[in-house]
Amino acid sequence: MSLTSAATLATLDRTGPRRITDLAAVEGVTQPAMTALVRVLEESGLVERRSDASDKRVTLVCLTEAGASYVRTRRLAGVHAFERLIGELTGDEVEALVAALPALKHLAELESQDGHGAKQ
Protein backbone atom coordinates (compact mmCIF):
# COMPACT_ATOMS: atom_id res chain seq x y z
CA MET A 1 0.00 0.00 0.00
CA SER A 2 1.30 3.45 -0.88
CA LEU A 3 2.09 6.03 1.78
CA THR A 4 -0.69 8.26 0.46
CA SER A 5 -3.19 5.39 0.70
CA ALA A 6 -2.15 4.62 4.27
CA ALA A 7 -2.18 8.33 5.19
CA THR A 8 -5.67 8.72 3.69
CA LEU A 9 -6.98 5.79 5.72
CA ALA A 10 -5.37 7.24 8.86
CA THR A 11 -6.94 10.65 8.16
CA LEU A 12 -10.37 9.07 7.81
CA ASP A 13 -9.84 7.13 11.02
CA ARG A 14 -8.74 10.27 12.88
CA THR A 15 -11.25 12.76 11.47
CA GLY A 16 -14.21 10.71 10.26
CA PRO A 17 -15.90 10.85 6.85
CA ARG A 18 -14.55 13.47 4.44
CA ARG A 19 -15.22 14.80 0.97
CA ILE A 20 -12.74 13.81 -1.72
CA THR A 21 -11.76 17.46 -2.15
CA ASP A 22 -10.94 17.69 1.58
CA LEU A 23 -8.90 14.49 1.48
CA ALA A 24 -6.97 15.73 -1.56
CA ALA A 25 -6.10 18.97 0.22
CA VAL A 26 -5.06 17.23 3.45
CA GLU A 27 -2.90 14.65 1.66
CA GLY A 28 -1.42 17.16 -0.77
CA VAL A 29 -2.58 15.53 -4.00
CA THR A 30 -4.86 16.62 -6.83
CA GLN A 31 -8.57 15.89 -6.72
CA PRO A 32 -8.35 13.50 -9.72
CA ALA A 33 -5.51 11.61 -8.01
CA MET A 34 -7.55 11.32 -4.80
CA THR A 35 -10.60 10.18 -6.76
CA ALA A 36 -8.52 7.40 -8.33
CA LEU A 37 -7.04 6.48 -4.95
CA VAL A 38 -10.47 6.34 -3.31
CA ARG A 39 -11.69 4.11 -6.15
CA VAL A 40 -8.84 1.65 -5.47
CA LEU A 41 -9.45 1.76 -1.70
CA GLU A 42 -13.16 1.23 -2.35
CA GLU A 43 -12.48 -1.77 -4.60
CA SER A 44 -10.25 -3.16 -1.83
CA GLY A 45 -13.13 -2.85 0.64
CA LEU A 46 -11.29 -0.36 2.86
CA VAL A 47 -13.56 2.66 2.24
CA GLU A 48 -17.05 3.32 0.99
CA ARG A 49 -18.87 6.33 -0.33
CA ARG A 50 -22.00 7.57 1.44
CA SER A 51 -24.39 10.45 0.95
CA ASP A 52 -24.07 13.31 3.40
CA ALA A 53 -27.26 13.38 5.49
CA SER A 54 -27.16 17.19 5.61
CA ASP A 55 -26.65 17.64 1.84
CA LYS A 56 -27.68 14.81 -0.47
CA ARG A 57 -25.54 16.28 -3.28
CA VAL A 58 -22.38 15.60 -1.27
CA THR A 59 -20.64 12.25 -1.18
CA LEU A 60 -18.44 11.41 1.79
CA VAL A 61 -15.66 8.84 1.90
CA CYS A 62 -15.92 6.64 5.01
CA LEU A 63 -13.78 3.88 6.44
CA THR A 64 -15.29 0.42 6.37
CA GLU A 65 -14.69 -1.97 9.26
CA ALA A 66 -11.94 -3.57 7.14
CA GLY A 67 -10.33 -0.14 6.68
CA ALA A 68 -10.51 0.64 10.40
CA SER A 69 -9.03 -2.79 11.15
CA TYR A 70 -6.18 -2.13 8.71
CA VAL A 71 -5.37 1.19 10.42
CA ARG A 72 -5.44 -0.41 13.89
CA THR A 73 -3.21 -3.28 12.73
CA ARG A 74 -0.72 -0.89 11.13
CA ARG A 75 -0.59 1.30 14.23
CA LEU A 76 -0.10 -1.71 16.48
CA ALA A 77 2.76 -2.92 14.27
CA GLY A 78 4.36 0.51 14.63
CA VAL A 79 3.97 0.40 18.41
CA HIS A 80 5.61 -3.02 18.55
CA ALA A 81 8.48 -1.84 16.34
CA PHE A 82 9.11 1.13 18.65
CA GLU A 83 8.90 -1.08 21.75
CA ARG A 84 11.56 -3.36 20.28
CA LEU A 85 13.80 -0.46 19.32
CA ILE A 86 13.39 1.36 22.63
CA GLY A 87 14.36 -1.88 24.35
CA GLU A 88 17.76 -1.58 22.65
CA LEU A 89 18.46 1.94 24.00
CA THR A 90 20.61 2.75 27.00
CA GLY A 91 19.01 4.02 30.20
CA ASP A 92 20.17 7.57 29.45
CA GLU A 93 18.65 7.42 25.98
CA VAL A 94 15.31 6.19 27.38
CA GLU A 95 15.38 9.03 29.93
CA ALA A 96 15.99 11.52 27.09
CA LEU A 97 12.97 10.14 25.23
CA VAL A 98 10.80 10.41 28.34
CA ALA A 99 11.96 14.01 28.83
CA ALA A 100 11.01 14.77 25.20
CA LEU A 101 7.46 13.39 25.51
CA PRO A 102 5.78 16.69 26.48
CA ALA A 103 7.28 18.42 23.42
CA LEU A 104 6.27 15.52 21.16
CA LYS A 105 2.74 15.59 22.57
CA HIS A 106 2.57 19.32 21.88
CA LEU A 107 3.70 18.73 18.28
CA ALA A 108 0.94 16.15 17.83
CA GLU A 109 -1.62 18.61 19.22
CA LEU A 110 -0.42 21.34 16.87
CA GLU A 111 -0.62 18.97 13.92
CA SER A 112 -4.18 17.93 14.77
CA GLN A 113 -5.24 21.57 15.22
CA ASP A 114 -3.77 22.38 11.83
CA GLY A 115 -6.08 19.80 10.25
CA HIS A 116 -3.33 18.32 8.11
CA GLY A 117 -1.92 14.85 8.02
CA ALA A 118 1.74 14.05 8.51
CA LYS A 119 2.42 14.77 4.85
CA GLN A 120 2.87 18.47 4.18
C-alpha positions as CSV (number, residue, x, y, z in Angstrom):
1,M,0.0,0.0,0.0
2,S,1.3,3.5,-0.9
3,L,2.1,6.0,1.8
4,T,-0.7,8.3,0.5
5,S,-3.2,5.4,0.7
6,A,-2.2,4.6,4.3
7,A,-2.2,8.3,5.2
8,T,-5.7,8.7,3.7
9,L,-7.0,5.8,5.7
10,A,-5.4,7.2,8.9
11,T,-6.9,10.6,8.2
12,L,-10.4,9.1,7.8
13,D,-9.8,7.1,11.0
14,R,-8.7,10.3,12.9
15,T,-11.3,12.8,11.5
16,G,-14.2,10.7,10.3
17,P,-15.9,10.8,6.8
18,R,-14.6,13.5,4.4
19,R,-15.2,14.8,1.0
20,I,-12.7,13.8,-1.7
21,T,-11.8,17.5,-2.1
22,D,-10.9,17.7,1.6
23,L,-8.9,14.5,1.5
24,A,-7.0,15.7,-1.6
25,A,-6.1,19.0,0.2
26,V,-5.1,17.2,3.5
27,E,-2.9,14.7,1.7
28,G,-1.4,17.2,-0.8
29,V,-2.6,15.5,-4.0
30,T,-4.9,16.6,-6.8
31,Q,-8.6,15.9,-6.7
32,P,-8.4,13.5,-9.7
33,A,-5.5,11.6,-8.0
34,M,-7.5,11.3,-4.8
35,T,-10.6,10.2,-6.8
36,A,-8.5,7.4,-8.3
37,L,-7.0,6.5,-4.9
38,V,-10.5,6.3,-3.3
39,R,-11.7,4.1,-6.2
40,V,-8.8,1.6,-5.5
41,L,-9.5,1.8,-1.7
42,E,-13.2,1.2,-2.3
43,E,-12.5,-1.8,-4.6
44,S,-10.3,-3.2,-1.8
45,G,-13.1,-2.9,0.6
46,L,-11.3,-0.4,2.9
47,V,-13.6,2.7,2.2
48,E,-17.1,3.3,1.0
49,R,-18.9,6.3,-0.3
50,R,-22.0,7.6,1.4
51,S,-24.4,10.4,1.0
52,D,-24.1,13.3,3.4
53,A,-27.3,13.4,5.5
54,S,-27.2,17.2,5.6
55,D,-26.6,17.6,1.8
56,K,-27.7,14.8,-0.5
57,R,-25.5,16.3,-3.3
58,V,-22.4,15.6,-1.3
59,T,-20.6,12.2,-1.2
60,L,-18.4,11.4,1.8
61,V,-15.7,8.8,1.9
62,C,-15.9,6.6,5.0
63,L,-13.8,3.9,6.4
64,T,-15.3,0.4,6.4
65,E,-14.7,-2.0,9.3
66,A,-11.9,-3.6,7.1
67,G,-10.3,-0.1,6.7
68,A,-10.5,0.6,10.4
69,S,-9.0,-2.8,11.2
70,Y,-6.2,-2.1,8.7
71,V,-5.4,1.2,10.4
72,R,-5.4,-0.4,13.9
73,T,-3.2,-3.3,12.7
74,R,-0.7,-0.9,11.1
75,R,-0.6,1.3,14.2
76,L,-0.1,-1.7,16.5
77,A,2.8,-2.9,14.3
78,G,4.4,0.5,14.6
79,V,4.0,0.4,18.4
80,H,5.6,-3.0,18.6
81,A,8.5,-1.8,16.3
82,F,9.1,1.1,18.6
83,E,8.9,-1.1,21.7
84,R,11.6,-3.4,20.3
85,L,13.8,-0.5,19.3
86,I,13.4,1.4,22.6
87,G,14.4,-1.9,24.3
88,E,17.8,-1.6,22.7
89,L,18.5,1.9,24.0
90,T,20.6,2.8,27.0
91,G,19.0,4.0,30.2
92,D,20.2,7.6,29.4
93,E,18.6,7.4,26.0
94,V,15.3,6.2,27.4
95,E,15.4,9.0,29.9
96,A,16.0,11.5,27.1
97,L,13.0,10.1,25.2
98,V,10.8,10.4,28.3
99,A,12.0,14.0,28.8
100,A,11.0,14.8,25.2
101,L,7.5,13.4,25.5
102,P,5.8,16.7,26.5
103,A,7.3,18.4,23.4
104,L,6.3,15.5,21.2
105,K,2.7,15.6,22.6
106,H,2.6,19.3,21.9
107,L,3.7,18.7,18.3
108,A,0.9,16.2,17.8
109,E,-1.6,18.6,19.2
110,L,-0.4,21.3,16.9
111,E,-0.6,19.0,13.9
112,S,-4.2,17.9,14.8
113,Q,-5.2,21.6,15.2
114,D,-3.8,22.4,11.8
115,G,-6.1,19.8,10.3
116,H,-3.3,18.3,8.1
117,G,-1.9,14.8,8.0
118,A,1.7,14.1,8.5
119,K,2.4,14.8,4.8
120,Q,2.9,18.5,4.2
